[in-house]
Amino acid sequence: MAAGRRVNARPLRIGRGIMLVSLTMFAMAPLLMLIVTSLARGWFHPQVLPSTVDVSGWSELLTDTSRRTALLNSLVLGVATACIATVLALPLGRAAALSTRGVRRIVALLAFAAVALPPVALGIGLQLTVLTMGLGGSLRGVLLAHLVPALGYLTLVFLGVFTQWDARLEEAAATLGATGRERWTRVMLPLLRRPIADALALGFLVSWAQVALTLLVGGGAVRTLPLDVLAMLQSGQDQRAAVGALALTIPALVVLGAARVAARRTTAVIA
């Protein structure tokens, strides 16, 4: 019977291996195509591989004035959105977690609405709001628009963090004579380093890949890397579009890698 089970398990393992390889190839195929296209020059049908390898698209990402402006705007928007949204969401999530169940539900509902609303509907509403403030077509107006979904995401993150928070740590620090500022700087912030880092990364990524809100609120006057990629693709500049698309994936890959390393360290410490 044991031998029979071993024989029957072999086809199952082979099937799982084939499925794993197929899923890996399916997931990696678009990325591999982008890499090849970003290095291709003169790649026409029916050629299987490009006839010439050219890295000028990558050099243009930093040397071309328009592309450099788009990249810089995306970086500025991403960093500013991450920092401001984190600073606002942390106390908001804490206050909601310490409030009554009804208040927590209202805050969670509003935060989820900012995330779940269709980007076009949210963008039109934000466009009208920003126009009344005189910030339409400006970098500050686009920043305000990016803050709405980012603040929604991060409020939900910190609401979950502080729902599980052990308030006895603060009470013990207060008993030992720590002031409110000292409780934040010496007790809470050290324990919140991982959630804050995750929130900063998430806030950056929300802004970094934003298209609809940037286009609607910026009115085409604010150039960012995602909009630049779309423009290159529509104009038939496949190599430049592929370079920009790969540049968009770099922060996401860095964040995923950092999260995996942090998870391994946490597991090692617990073990």
N, C-alpha and C positions, 0 to 999 in steps of 0.2 A: 504493500500500500504506500509506504514511504517513497519507494522508487517511482511508483506511478505518479505521485504528487509532484516529484521533481521533474518528471518528463512533461507533465501538463503545465508546469509553471514556466518552462522555457519559452513557449510561444507567446505567453503573456509578457515576459520580459522583453522579447524581441519587438512585440507590438508597442510597448511603452517606449522603447528606444526609438523606433521609427516615428512615433508621434512626437517625441521630444525634439528630434532632429528636424521634423517638418515644421513644428512651431517656431523653432529657432530660426530656420531659413526664412519663414514667412515674416517674422519680426525684423530680421536683419536685412532683408532684401531692399526695402526703401532706403535705409541708411547706406548700404553698399552702393546703390545706384547714385545717391547724392555724392558720395566720395568720388566715384569714377567720373561723373559729370563735371564735378568741380575741377578735375585735372585734365579734362578732355578738350581738345581743339580739333575741329574738323571731323566730328563723329557723325556720320550720315548713314542712313539705311542703304544697303543691308549689312554694313560692317558690324561684326560682333563686338569688337573692341575699337577704341578710338585710335586713329592713325598717329596722332601727335599728343604728347603730354605737355601741358602748359600750366604753370603755377601763377600766371599773371593775375588770375581772378583773386587769389589770396592776397597778393601784394596790393591790389586795388582797394581791398577792404580797409586798409589803413592809410593808403596814399591818396586815393581819390577823395576830393573835398566833400562831395555830396554823400558818399558812402560813410566817410568818417563822421560827418555831422549826424547822420542817422544813427550810427553806432553810439556816438557820444550821448545823443538824446535818450536813447534806450537805456544806457547805463545810468544816466542821471535820474531818469524817471524811476527805474527799478530800485536804485539805492534809496532815493527819497521816499518812495512809496513804502518800502520795507521798514524804514526807520520810523516814519510818522505813524504808520498803521500799527506797528508794534507798541509804540509809546501810548497810543490811544486805546488799543484793544486790551492791553494788560490790566489797567485799572478798571476798565469797563467790564471785562470778564470777571474780575475779582468781585466788584460791587454786585454784579448780577448773581454770582454764586452764593454770596452771603445774604441775599435778599430772600423774600418769600418765593414759594413755588410759582405763584402767578407771575411775579416779576421776571423770574428766570424764563418762563415760557414766552413772555412777550419779547424779551431781549433775544432769545433764540430764534423766534419767528421773524423778527425784523432782520437779524443777521442772515438767516437763511434766505429771506426774500432778496437781499442784495446779491446773493450768490446764484439763486435759482431763477431769477427773472431773465427772460430772453435778452441777450446783449443789445439787440436792436431797440427794444422797448426801453431798456434802461438807458441806452445811449441817447435816445431822443429826449427823454426826460431830463437827463443831465445836460444835454446841449442847450435846451431852453433855459435851464437854471444858470448855466455858465454865461450864456449870452446876456442875461439880465444883470450879471455881475460885471460885465465888460471884459470878460476873460476868454471870449470865444477865439479860437484859432491861436491860442498862446500855450506855451509850455506849462504855465501855472494852471490854466484851465484843464489841460489834459491830466496833470498831476491830481487835481481834485477829482476828476472822473475815475482815475485808477484807484484812488483811495477808497471808493465806495465798495467795490467787490473785495478788495484786499482787507478792508476793515471788517467786512462780513465774515470772511474766512477766519481771520485771526481772533475775532471775538468768540467764535465757536470753539476755536482751539483753547483759548484761555478759560472759557467757561467750563470746558471739560477738565482742564488742569485744576482749577480752584474748587470744582465740585468734589474732587478727591483730596483736596489739600487738608493737611492735619494742622488745624489752628493751634493745637497745644504747643507747637514749637514757638509761635509768637508769644503765647501766654507765658511760657517758661522764660523767654528772653526778657519780657516786660517785668517779670517777677525779680529777675536778676538786675534790674535797673536800666535796661536798654531803652533809649528813647525811640520814638517812632521812626526817625531817620536811621538809627542804628539797627533797628529790626529789619528795615528794608535792605540796607547795605551789607549787613553781616550775617543775616539769617536767610531772608527770602531770596534775594538776587543770586547768591551762590547756589541755592537749591533749584533755582529756575533757569540756570544757564542753558540746559538742554532745551527746554520749551522755548526760551527766547531765541536761541539759535535756529530752531526749527521754524519759528514764526518769521524771523528775518528772511530765511531762505524762501519760505512760501510766499511772503509778501513780494519779494523780488521777482519770483517766477510769475506771479499773477500779472504784474506790470510788464515784465519782459516780453511775454507772448501776447499781449493785448493788441487786438486789431480793431474790433468794432468800435469800442469807445474812443480810441485814438483817432480813427477816421471821422467819426461823427462830431466829436467835440473839437478836434484839431482842425477840422475843415480842410484837410489837405495841406495846411500851412506848417504843421509840425511833422517833420520827417522822423520816422523811427525805423529800426531794422526790419521788423515784420512788414511794414508798408513798403519798404524798399524792395524786399524780396518779391512781394506781389507785383510791384511795378516792373521789375526785371523779367518776371515770368510772363506777364502779359505782353511785354514788348519782344519776346522771343530770345532774350539773353539768358539762355539756360545755364551757362557756366557760372555767371555772376549770381543768378538766383540760387543755384546749388551751394555756392560758397556762403551766401547769406543764410540759407536754411541750416547749414551745418554749424555756422556760428551761433544760431539760435539754440541749437541742441547742447552746446558746451556747458552753459550754466546748469541745465537740468542734469546732465551726466555728473557734473561735479557735486551737486547736491545729493544725488543718489549715492554716489561713492562715499561722501562724507557721512551720510546717514547710516550706511552699512558698516563703516568703520566704528562709528559711535555705538551702534547696536552691539557689535562684537565686544567692544570694551566694556559696555554695561553688563553683558552676559558673563564676561570673564570676572568682573568684580563681584557679581551676585554669586557665581559659582565658588 
